[in-house]
Every structure is written in structure tokens, then in C-alpha cells.
């Protein structure tokens, strides 16, 4: 997908999927790290969605690392 198509998709849908942009291992690691945080948040606040029906804003604490351009969750 070229850049103008990505911009158009964001304008039309409000988001854009960047397929094959990150290695699958990174995506898996992020999901594995985030899942317990999400479950704990939903356990405490699941009955009170704050972004519409079944939608939750979840504040994330993070810090940049020197070893990587990715952010590391700190919980």
C-alpha cells in the first residue's frame, strides 16, 4: 500500500492497518505482555466502559528503552 492509500484509509475508516510492518514475534510479545494488564483492567472496570459500549480507554505507563525503538510496559 502506498502512502497516499494509507492516508486515504485513515481518513475513510479512522485507522489504517500496516500489514507486515512489524515482525510477528514483536506482535506476539506485545500481546503476551499486555494481556494480563488488560484482563486486570477489565476485572476492575469492565462494567464501566469509558469510550462507548464495550470500549475502554486504558491508560498505559511506559518508558522508552535505549536497546530498542519499541516501548516497554512497566507494570
Secondary structure, DSSP 4 states (H G I P E B T S, - for coil): --HHHHHHHHHHHS----TT-S-HHHHHHHHHHHHHHHHHHHHHHTTS-SSSTT-------EEE-SS-SSEEE--
